């Protein structure tokens, strides 16, 4: 499932290959994973839940 998706690394990475970072894949849902452990666990959000999370983070 996660191998067939396009992943985008957070812009806060700073370009360092070994930095702590997350990647997100947006399709009909949103998947989030640790960029240093791409085969590890993935958080899954429905599209409305992802939008609500991003909105709430932007208000801080």
mmCIF file of the N, C-alpha and C atoms, coordinates in Angstrom:
data_MODEL
# 
_entry.id   MODEL 
# 
loop_
_atom_site.group_PDB 
_atom_site.id 
_atom_site.type_symbol 
_atom_site.label_atom_id 
_atom_site.label_alt_id 
_atom_site.label_comp_id 
_atom_site.label_asym_id 
_atom_site.label_entity_id 
_atom_site.label_seq_id 
_atom_site.pdbx_PDB_ins_code 
_atom_site.Cartn_x 
_atom_site.Cartn_y 
_atom_site.Cartn_z 
_atom_site.occupancy 
_atom_site.B_iso_or_equiv 
_atom_site.pdbx_formal_charge 
_atom_site.auth_seq_id 
_atom_site.auth_comp_id 
_atom_site.auth_asym_id 
_atom_site.auth_atom_id 
_atom_site.pdbx_PDB_model_num 
ATOM 1   N N  . UNK A 1 1  ? 0.819   -1.199 0.000  1.00 0.00 ? 1  UNK A N  1 
ATOM 2   C CA . UNK A 1 1  ? 0.000   0.000  0.000  1.00 0.00 ? 1  UNK A CA 1 
ATOM 3   C C  . UNK A 1 1  ? 0.860   1.259  0.000  1.00 0.00 ? 1  UNK A C  1 
ATOM 4   N N  . UNK A 1 2  ? 1.808   1.388  0.901  1.00 0.00 ? 2  UNK A N  1 
ATOM 5   C CA . UNK A 1 2  ? 2.588   2.618  1.003  1.00 0.00 ? 2  UNK A CA 1 
ATOM 6   C C  . UNK A 1 2  ? 3.679   2.718  -0.055 1.00 0.00 ? 2  UNK A C  1 
ATOM 7   N N  . UNK A 1 3  ? 4.083   1.585  -0.665 1.00 0.00 ? 3  UNK A N  1 
ATOM 8   C CA . UNK A 1 3  ? 5.133   1.609  -1.668 1.00 0.00 ? 3  UNK A CA 1 
ATOM 9   C C  . UNK A 1 3  ? 4.658   2.265  -2.963 1.00 0.00 ? 3  UNK A C  1 
ATOM 10  N N  . UNK A 1 4  ? 3.391   2.177  -3.268 1.00 0.00 ? 4  UNK A N  1 
ATOM 11  C CA . UNK A 1 4  ? 2.840   2.704  -4.515 1.00 0.00 ? 4  UNK A CA 1 
ATOM 12  C C  . UNK A 1 4  ? 2.506   4.187  -4.442 1.00 0.00 ? 4  UNK A C  1 
ATOM 13  N N  . UNK A 1 5  ? 2.805   4.826  -3.358 1.00 0.00 ? 5  UNK A N  1 
ATOM 14  C CA . UNK A 1 5  ? 2.424   6.217  -3.165 1.00 0.00 ? 5  UNK A CA 1 
ATOM 15  C C  . UNK A 1 5  ? 3.622   7.138  -3.302 1.00 0.00 ? 5  UNK A C  1 
ATOM 16  N N  . UNK A 1 6  ? 3.341   8.387  -3.610 1.00 0.00 ? 6  UNK A N  1 
ATOM 17  C CA . UNK A 1 6  ? 4.366   9.418  -3.659 1.00 0.00 ? 6  UNK A CA 1 
ATOM 18  C C  . UNK A 1 6  ? 4.459   10.059 -2.284 1.00 0.00 ? 6  UNK A C  1 
ATOM 19  N N  . UNK A 1 7  ? 5.677   10.144 -1.758 1.00 0.00 ? 7  UNK A N  1 
ATOM 20  C CA . UNK A 1 7  ? 5.909   10.696 -0.430 1.00 0.00 ? 7  UNK A CA 1 
ATOM 21  C C  . UNK A 1 7  ? 6.637   12.016 -0.548 1.00 0.00 ? 7  UNK A C  1 
ATOM 22  N N  . UNK A 1 8  ? 6.252   12.963 0.290  1.00 0.00 ? 8  UNK A N  1 
ATOM 23  C CA . UNK A 1 8  ? 6.883   14.283 0.312  1.00 0.00 ? 8  UNK A CA 1 
ATOM 24  C C  . UNK A 1 8  ? 7.445   14.526 1.703  1.00 0.00 ? 8  UNK A C  1 
ATOM 25  N N  . UNK A 1 9  ? 8.719   14.900 1.767  1.00 0.00 ? 9  UNK A N  1 
ATOM 26  C CA . UNK A 1 9  ? 9.384   15.147 3.047  1.00 0.00 ? 9  UNK A CA 1 
ATOM 27  C C  . UNK A 1 9  ? 9.056   16.560 3.524  1.00 0.00 ? 9  UNK A C  1 
ATOM 28  N N  . UNK A 1 10 ? 8.947   16.726 4.809  1.00 0.00 ? 10 UNK A N  1 
ATOM 29  C CA . UNK A 1 10 ? 8.657   18.023 5.400  1.00 0.00 ? 10 UNK A CA 1 
ATOM 30  C C  . UNK A 1 10 ? 9.685   19.066 4.976  1.00 0.00 ? 10 UNK A C  1 
ATOM 31  N N  . UNK A 1 11 ? 9.227   20.279 4.743  1.00 0.00 ? 11 UNK A N  1 
ATOM 32  C CA . UNK A 1 11 ? 10.131  21.374 4.376  1.00 0.00 ? 11 UNK A CA 1 
ATOM 33  C C  . UNK A 1 11 ? 10.999  21.804 5.552  1.00 0.00 ? 11 UNK A C  1 
ATOM 34  N N  . UNK A 1 12 ? 10.692  21.360 6.753  1.00 0.00 ? 12 UNK A N  1 
ATOM 35  C CA . UNK A 1 12 ? 11.477  21.699 7.939  1.00 0.00 ? 12 UNK A CA 1 
ATOM 36  C C  . UNK A 1 12 ? 12.699  20.799 8.107  1.00 0.00 ? 12 UNK A C  1 
ATOM 37  N N  . UNK A 1 13 ? 12.929  19.901 7.171  1.00 0.00 ? 13 UNK A N  1 
ATOM 38  C CA . UNK A 1 13 ? 14.053  18.982 7.254  1.00 0.00 ? 13 UNK A CA 1 
ATOM 39  C C  . UNK A 1 13 ? 15.378  19.706 7.200  1.00 0.00 ? 13 UNK A C  1 
ATOM 40  N N  . UNK A 1 14 ? 15.459  20.741 6.399  1.00 0.00 ? 14 UNK A N  1 
ATOM 41  C CA . UNK A 1 14 ? 16.710  21.472 6.254  1.00 0.00 ? 14 UNK A CA 1 
ATOM 42  C C  . UNK A 1 14 ? 17.678  20.803 5.297  1.00 0.00 ? 14 UNK A C  1 
ATOM 43  N N  . UNK A 1 15 ? 17.238  19.784 4.608  1.00 0.00 ? 15 UNK A N  1 
ATOM 44  C CA . UNK A 1 15 ? 18.063  19.128 3.606  1.00 0.00 ? 15 UNK A CA 1 
ATOM 45  C C  . UNK A 1 15 ? 19.009  18.073 4.132  1.00 0.00 ? 15 UNK A C  1 
ATOM 46  N N  . UNK A 1 16 ? 19.165  17.950 5.422  1.00 0.00 ? 16 UNK A N  1 
ATOM 47  C CA . UNK A 1 16 ? 20.072  16.949 5.982  1.00 0.00 ? 16 UNK A CA 1 
ATOM 48  C C  . UNK A 1 16 ? 19.446  15.566 5.866  1.00 0.00 ? 16 UNK A C  1 
ATOM 49  N N  . UNK A 1 17 ? 20.197  14.634 5.341  1.00 0.00 ? 17 UNK A N  1 
ATOM 50  C CA . UNK A 1 17 ? 19.683  13.274 5.114  1.00 0.00 ? 17 UNK A CA 1 
ATOM 51  C C  . UNK A 1 17 ? 19.379  12.540 6.416  1.00 0.00 ? 17 UNK A C  1 
ATOM 52  N N  . UNK A 1 18 ? 20.130  12.845 7.491  1.00 0.00 ? 18 UNK A N  1 
ATOM 53  C CA . UNK A 1 18 ? 19.965  12.105 8.742  1.00 0.00 ? 18 UNK A CA 1 
ATOM 54  C C  . UNK A 1 18 ? 19.132  12.858 9.786  1.00 0.00 ? 18 UNK A C  1 
ATOM 55  N N  . UNK A 1 19 ? 18.437  13.910 9.370  1.00 0.00 ? 19 UNK A N  1 
ATOM 56  C CA . UNK A 1 19 ? 17.659  14.690 10.331 1.00 0.00 ? 19 UNK A CA 1 
ATOM 57  C C  . UNK A 1 19 ? 16.332  14.002 10.654 1.00 0.00 ? 19 UNK A C  1 
ATOM 58  N N  . UNK A 1 20 ? 15.782  14.330 11.813 1.00 0.00 ? 20 UNK A N  1 
ATOM 59  C CA . UNK A 1 20 ? 14.479  13.795 12.209 1.00 0.00 ? 20 UNK A CA 1 
ATOM 60  C C  . UNK A 1 20 ? 13.415  14.497 11.400 1.00 0.00 ? 20 UNK A C  1 
ATOM 61  N N  . UNK A 1 21 ? 12.595  13.736 10.736 1.00 0.00 ? 21 UNK A N  1 
ATOM 62  C CA . UNK A 1 21 ? 11.627  14.336 9.844  1.00 0.00 ? 21 UNK A CA 1 
ATOM 63  C C  . UNK A 1 21 ? 10.468  13.383 9.609  1.00 0.00 ? 21 UNK A C  1 
ATOM 64  N N  . UNK A 1 22 ? 9.390   13.930 9.101  1.00 0.00 ? 22 UNK A N  1 
ATOM 65  C CA . UNK A 1 22 ? 8.253   13.121 8.685  1.00 0.00 ? 22 UNK A CA 1 
ATOM 66  C C  . UNK A 1 22 ? 8.029   13.310 7.195  1.00 0.00 ? 22 UNK A C  1 
ATOM 67  N N  . UNK A 1 23 ? 7.366   12.316 6.601  1.00 0.00 ? 23 UNK A N  1 
ATOM 68  C CA . UNK A 1 23 ? 6.960   12.379 5.210  1.00 0.00 ? 23 UNK A CA 1 
ATOM 69  C C  . UNK A 1 23 ? 5.449   12.201 5.168  1.00 0.00 ? 23 UNK A C  1 
ATOM 70  N N  . UNK A 1 24 ? 4.829   12.812 4.185  1.00 0.00 ? 24 UNK A N  1 
ATOM 71  C CA . UNK A 1 24 ? 3.384   12.694 4.041  1.00 0.00 ? 24 UNK A CA 1 
ATOM 72  C C  . UNK A 1 24 ? 3.064   12.290 2.608  1.00 0.00 ? 24 UNK A C  1 
ATOM 73  N N  . UNK A 1 25 ? 2.051   11.474 2.461  1.00 0.00 ? 25 UNK A N  1 
ATOM 74  C CA . UNK A 1 25 ? 1.552   11.073 1.158  1.00 0.00 ? 25 UNK A CA 1 
ATOM 75  C C  . UNK A 1 25 ? 0.064   11.409 1.124  1.00 0.00 ? 25 UNK A C  1 
ATOM 76  N N  . UNK A 1 26 ? -0.295  12.290 0.200  1.00 0.00 ? 26 UNK A N  1 
ATOM 77  C CA . UNK A 1 26 ? -1.690  12.722 0.098  1.00 0.00 ? 26 UNK A CA 1 
ATOM 78  C C  . UNK A 1 26 ? -2.320  12.106 -1.136 1.00 0.00 ? 26 UNK A C  1 
ATOM 79  N N  . UNK A 1 27 ? -3.400  11.428 -0.940 1.00 0.00 ? 27 UNK A N  1 
ATOM 80  C CA . UNK A 1 27 ? -4.193  10.851 -2.028 1.00 0.00 ? 27 UNK A CA 1 
ATOM 81  C C  . UNK A 1 27 ? -5.645  11.087 -1.632 1.00 0.00 ? 27 UNK A C  1 
ATOM 82  N N  . UNK A 1 28 ? -6.451  10.057 -1.570 1.00 0.00 ? 28 UNK A N  1 
ATOM 83  C CA . UNK A 1 28 ? -7.815  10.209 -1.048 1.00 0.00 ? 28 UNK A CA 1 
ATOM 84  C C  . UNK A 1 28 ? -7.818  10.271 0.474  1.00 0.00 ? 28 UNK A C  1 
ATOM 85  N N  . UNK A 1 29 ? -6.643  10.028 1.056  1.00 0.00 ? 29 UNK A N  1 
ATOM 86  C CA . UNK A 1 29 ? -6.421  10.122 2.499  1.00 0.00 ? 29 UNK A CA 1 
ATOM 87  C C  . UNK A 1 29 ? -5.034  10.719 2.708  1.00 0.00 ? 29 UNK A C  1 
ATOM 88  N N  . UNK A 1 30 ? -4.574  10.766 3.934  1.00 0.00 ? 30 UNK A N  1 
ATOM 89  C CA . UNK A 1 30 ? -3.233  11.263 4.234  1.00 0.00 ? 30 UNK A CA 1 
ATOM 90  C C  . UNK A 1 30 ? -2.511  10.231 5.083  1.00 0.00 ? 30 UNK A C  1 
ATOM 91  N N  . UNK A 1 31 ? -1.320  9.849  4.646  1.00 0.00 ? 31 UNK A N  1 
ATOM 92  C CA . UNK A 1 31 ? -0.483  8.942  5.415  1.00 0.00 ? 31 UNK A CA 1 
ATOM 93  C C  . UNK A 1 31 ? 0.754   9.705  5.861  1.00 0.00 ? 31 UNK A C  1 
ATOM 94  N N  . UNK A 1 32 ? 1.199   9.450  7.085  1.00 0.00 ? 32 UNK A N  1 
ATOM 95  C CA . UNK A 1 32 ? 2.362   10.128 7.652  1.00 0.00 ? 32 UNK A CA 1 
ATOM 96  C C  . UNK A 1 32 ? 3.294   9.050  8.206  1.00 0.00 ? 32 UNK A C  1 
ATOM 97  N N  . UNK A 1 33 ? 4.597   9.192  7.889  1.00 0.00 ? 33 UNK A N  1 
ATOM 98  C CA . UNK A 1 33 ? 5.575   8.221  8.384  1.00 0.00 ? 33 UNK A CA 1 
ATOM 99  C C  . UNK A 1 33 ? 6.879   8.918  8.758  1.00 0.00 ? 33 UNK A C  1 
ATOM 100 N N  . UNK A 1 34 ? 7.692   8.229  9.508  1.00 0.00 ? 34 UNK A N  1 
ATOM 101 C CA . UNK A 1 34 ? 9.030   8.686  9.886  1.00 0.00 ? 34 UNK A CA 1 
ATOM 102 C C  . UNK A 1 34 ? 9.942   8.508  8.679  1.00 0.00 ? 34 UNK A C  1 
ATOM 103 N N  . UNK A 1 35 ? 10.593  9.561  8.231  1.00 0.00 ? 35 UNK A N  1 
ATOM 104 C CA . UNK A 1 35 ? 11.425  9.471  7.031  1.00 0.00 ? 35 UNK A CA 1 
ATOM 105 C C  . UNK A 1 35 ? 12.641  8.559  7.228  1.00 0.00 ? 35 UNK A C  1 
ATOM 106 N N  . UNK A 1 36 ? 13.082  8.376  8.466  1.00 0.00 ? 36 UNK A N  1 
ATOM 107 C CA . UNK A 1 36 ? 14.230  7.511  8.734  1.00 0.00 ? 36 UNK A CA 1 
ATOM 108 C C  . UNK A 1 36 ? 13.821  6.048  8.855  1.00 0.00 ? 36 UNK A C  1 
ATOM 109 N N  . UNK A 1 37 ? 12.524  5.770  8.894  1.00 0.00 ? 37 UNK A N  1 
ATOM 110 C CA . UNK A 1 37 ? 12.025  4.398  9.007  1.00 0.00 ? 37 UNK A CA 1 
ATOM 111 C C  . UNK A 1 37 ? 10.834  4.232  8.063  1.00 0.00 ? 37 UNK A C  1 
ATOM 112 N N  . UNK A 1 38 ? 11.098  4.322  6.773  1.00 0.00 ? 38 UNK A N  1 
ATOM 113 C CA . UNK A 1 38 ? 10.035  4.308  5.770  1.00 0.00 ? 38 UNK A CA 1 
ATOM 114 C C  . UNK A 1 38 ? 9.223   3.016  5.771  1.00 0.00 ? 38 UNK A C  1 
ATOM 115 N N  . UNK A 1 39 ? 9.781   1.935  6.258  1.00 0.00 ? 39 UNK A N  1 
ATOM 116 C CA . UNK A 1 39 ? 9.036   0.670  6.290  1.00 0.00 ? 39 UNK A CA 1 
ATOM 117 C C  . UNK A 1 39 ? 8.335   0.454  7.627  1.00 0.00 ? 39 UNK A C  1 
ATOM 118 N N  . UNK A 1 40 ? 8.417   1.444  8.515  1.00 0.00 ? 40 UNK A N  1 
ATOM 119 C CA . UNK A 1 40 ? 7.792   1.323  9.837  1.00 0.00 ? 40 UNK A CA 1 
ATOM 120 C C  . UNK A 1 40 ? 6.320   1.684  9.830  1.00 0.00 ? 40 UNK A C  1 
ATOM 121 N N  . UNK A 1 41 ? 5.822   1.971  10.995 1.00 0.00 ? 41 UNK A N  1 
ATOM 122 C CA . UNK A 1 41 ? 4.407   2.296  11.167 1.00 0.00 ? 41 UNK A CA 1 
ATOM 123 C C  . UNK A 1 41 ? 4.028   3.570  10.420 1.00 0.00 ? 41 UNK A C  1 
ATOM 124 N N  . UNK A 1 42 ? 2.767   3.646  10.035 1.00 0.00 ? 42 UNK A N  1 
ATOM 125 C CA . UNK A 1 42 ? 2.228   4.785  9.300  1.00 0.00 ? 42 UNK A CA 1 
ATOM 126 C C  . UNK A 1 42 ? 0.964   5.258  10.007 1.00 0.00 ? 42 UNK A C  1 
ATOM 127 N N  . UNK A 1 43 ? 0.836   6.568  10.180 1.00 0.00 ? 43 UNK A N  1 
ATOM 128 C CA . UNK A 1 43 ? -0.408  7.149  10.690 1.00 0.00 ? 43 UNK A CA 1 
ATOM 129 C C  . UNK A 1 43 ? -1.305  7.443  9.495  1.00 0.00 ? 43 UNK A C  1 
ATOM 130 N N  . UNK A 1 44 ? -2.565  7.078  9.584  1.00 0.00 ? 44 UNK A N  1 
ATOM 131 C CA . UNK A 1 44 ? -3.510  7.314  8.497  1.00 0.00 ? 44 UNK A CA 1 
ATOM 132 C C  . UNK A 1 44 ? -4.600  8.268  8.970  1.00 0.00 ? 44 UNK A C  1 
ATOM 133 N N  . UNK A 1 45 ? -4.887  9.270  8.141  1.00 0.00 ? 45 UNK A N  1 
ATOM 134 C CA . UNK A 1 45 ? -5.927  10.255 8.421  1.00 0.00 ? 45 UNK A CA 1 
ATOM 135 C C  . UNK A 1 45 ? -6.899  10.300 7.254  1.00 0.00 ? 45 UNK A C  1 
ATOM 136 N N  . UNK A 1 46 ? -8.169  10.419 7.551  1.00 0.00 ? 46 UNK A N  1 
ATOM 137 C CA . UNK A 1 46 ? -9.126  10.693 6.485  1.00 0.00 ? 46 UNK A CA 1 
ATOM 138 C C  . UNK A 1 46 ? -8.858  12.107 5.977  1.00 0.00 ? 46 UNK A C  1 
ATOM 139 N N  . UNK A 1 47 ? -9.340  12.418 4.811  1.00 0.00 ? 47 UNK A N  1 
ATOM 140 C CA . UNK A 1 47 ? -9.125  13.754 4.256  1.00 0.00 ? 47 UNK A CA 1 
ATOM 141 C C  . UNK A 1 47 ? -9.677  14.847 5.174  1.00 0.00 ? 47 UNK A C  1 
ATOM 142 N N  . UNK A 1 48 ? -10.911 14.721 5.691  1.00 0.00 ? 48 UNK A N  1 
ATOM 143 C CA . UNK A 1 48 ? -11.418 15.756 6.603  1.00 0.00 ? 48 UNK A CA 1 
ATOM 144 C C  . UNK A 1 48 ? -10.597 15.865 7.898  1.00 0.00 ? 48 UNK A C  1 
ATOM 145 N N  . UNK A 1 49 ? -10.140 14.732 8.438  1.00 0.00 ? 49 UNK A N  1 
ATOM 146 C CA . UNK A 1 49 ? -9.344  14.760 9.664  1.00 0.00 ? 49 UNK A CA 1 
ATOM 147 C C  . UNK A 1 49 ? -7.991  15.432 9.406  1.00 0.00 ? 49 UNK A C  1 
ATOM 148 N N  . UNK A 1 50 ? -7.368  15.157 8.253  1.00 0.00 ? 50 UNK A N  1 
ATOM 149 C CA . UNK A 1 50 ? -6.083  15.784 7.907  1.00 0.00 ? 50 UNK A CA 1 
ATOM 150 C C  . UNK A 1 50 ? -6.249  17.295 7.783  1.00 0.00 ? 50 UNK A C  1 
ATOM 151 N N  . UNK A 1 51 ? -7.283  17.725 7.092  1.00 0.00 ? 51 UNK A N  1 
ATOM 152 C CA . UNK A 1 51 ? -7.535  19.162 6.917  1.00 0.00 ? 51 UNK A CA 1 
ATOM 153 C C  . UNK A 1 51 ? -7.758  19.843 8.270  1.00 0.00 ? 51 UNK A C  1 
ATOM 154 N N  . UNK A 1 52 ? -8.492  19.188 9.154  1.00 0.00 ? 52 UNK A N  1 
ATOM 155 C CA . UNK A 1 52 ? -8.735  19.747 10.494 1.00 0.00 ? 52 UNK A CA 1 
ATOM 156 C C  . UNK A 1 52 ? -7.433  19.837 11.289 1.00 0.00 ? 52 UNK A C  1 
ATOM 157 N N  . UNK A 1 53 ? -6.585  18.822 11.180 1.00 0.00 ? 53 UNK A N  1 
ATOM 158 C CA . UNK A 1 53 ? -5.295  18.842 11.882 1.00 0.00 ? 53 UNK A CA 1 
ATOM 159 C C  . UNK A 1 53 ? -4.427  19.989 11.375 1.00 0.00 ? 53 UNK A C  1 
ATOM 160 N N  . UNK A 1 54 ? -4.326  20.142 10.075 1.00 0.00 ? 54 UNK A N  1 
ATOM 161 C CA . UNK A 1 54 ? -3.504  21.207 9.492  1.00 0.00 ? 54 UNK A CA 1 
ATOM 162 C C  . UNK A 1 54 ? -4.052  22.581 9.880  1.00 0.00 ? 54 UNK A C  1 
ATOM 163 N N  . UNK A 1 55 ? -5.361  22.735 9.853  1.00 0.00 ? 55 UNK A N  1 
ATOM 164 C CA . UNK A 1 55 ? -5.973  24.004 10.279 1.00 0.00 ? 55 UNK A CA 1 
ATOM 165 C C  . UNK A 1 55 ? -5.652  24.305 11.733 1.00 0.00 ? 55 UNK A C  1 
ATOM 166 N N  . UNK A 1 56 ? -5.751  23.290 12.589 1.00 0.00 ? 56 UNK A N  1 
ATOM 167 C CA . UNK A 1 56 ? -5.490  23.521 14.018 1.00 0.00 ? 56 UNK A CA 1 
ATOM 168 C C  . UNK A 1 56 ? -4.025  23.849 14.273 1.00 0.00 ? 56 UNK A C  1 
ATOM 169 N N  . UNK A 1 57 ? -3.110  23.258 13.526 1.00 0.00 ? 57 UNK A N  1 
ATOM 170 C CA . UNK A 1 57 ? -1.696  23.557 13.683 1.00 0.00 ? 57 UNK A CA 1 
ATOM 171 C C  . UNK A 1 57 ? -1.366  24.955 13.189 1.00 0.00 ? 57 UNK A C  1 
ATOM 172 N N  . UNK A 1 58 ? -2.068  25.417 12.188 1.00 0.00 ? 58 UNK A N  1 
ATOM 173 C CA . UNK A 1 58 ? -1.835  26.753 11.659 1.00 0.00 ? 58 UNK A CA 1 
ATOM 174 C C  . UNK A 1 58 ? -2.316  27.855 12.581 1.00 0.00 ? 58 UNK A C  1 
ATOM 175 N N  . UNK A 1 59 ? -3.175  27.532 13.516 1.00 0.00 ? 59 UNK A N  1 
ATOM 176 C CA . UNK A 1 59 ? -3.713  28.539 14.414 1.00 0.00 ? 59 UNK A CA 1 
ATOM 177 C C  . UNK A 1 59 ? -2.851  28.761 15.642 1.00 0.00 ? 59 UNK A C  1 
ATOM 178 N N  . UNK A 1 60 ? -1.745  28.051 15.755 1.00 0.00 ? 60 UNK A N  1 
ATOM 179 C CA . UNK A 1 60 ? -0.879  28.186 16.938 1.00 0.00 ? 60 UNK A CA 1 
ATOM 180 C C  . UNK A 1 60 ? 0.293   29.054 16.646 1.00 0.00 ? 60 UNK A C  1 
# 
